């Protein structure tokens, strides 16, 4: 499942272009309700690495927490 498949509307191309493939995978799994430990196991990476990808997502998308990430995914700003 792609990152866009989880989102109700596509993320602005400029924002999506900033995300690495792995960050997109992590964001997709976060949006589908998986915990960091579940994501780490599924992707074969450490829990700490998942948390770092999450921090990068917040920074790159201008967000501060998980709730904002989920809201961004479900209803991204139209002009970002």
N, C-alpha and C positions, 0 to 999 in steps of 0.2 A: 504494500500500500504506500503510495507516495504522500509526501507532506501535504500537497494540494488536495489529495483525496479526503483528508481529515477535515480540512477547512471548509466552511460553508461558502466562503468567497476566496478568491486567490489573493495571496499576499502580494503587495506591490513588488514588481520585478526588482527594483533597486534594493529592497530589503532582502528578498529571497537570494539575490546574487551574493549578498554578504555572508550567507550561511554556507558552511562546508557541507558536504554530503553527509558526514557523520552527525553534524548538528541537526540536519533535517531529519535523519533517522531517529535521533533522540527526541526531538520535538514531536514527531509523529507518534512515538510510543508514549510520551507524556500525555499527549492529547487523547490517546486511546485508554488512558487510565492506569498505565503500568507504573510501578514504583521504580525508584532508582536501582534497587537490587534486581528486580525483574529485568529491567532494561540491560543492566550490566551482564547478566547471565545470558540473555538472548543475543547480545552483540559480541560476547566474548571479551569484554573489557571490565575494568574494575569499577566499583561503586564510586570511588573518588573521581575517576575519569568522567563518569556520567554527570556527577555534580559539577565538574569543571565545564562540561559542554552546556549544562543548564545555565551556569553563570555567563558563559559566552552568548547564549541566546538572549538572555535578559539585556546584556550590554548592547549587542548588535541591533536588537529590536527596540531599545529604549524602554525596557520594562523593569519592574522591581521585584516581582514575585510570581509564583505559579498561577495564581488567579488571573493576573494580567496576561500571562502567556496564553492561558486557555481562552480568555475573552478575545485576545488578539487573533487567535486561530479561528474562532467561531464568527467573529465580526471584525475583520481588520479595517483599520482606517483607510478611507478611499484615497486620500491624497498624500500618503507617505511614500 
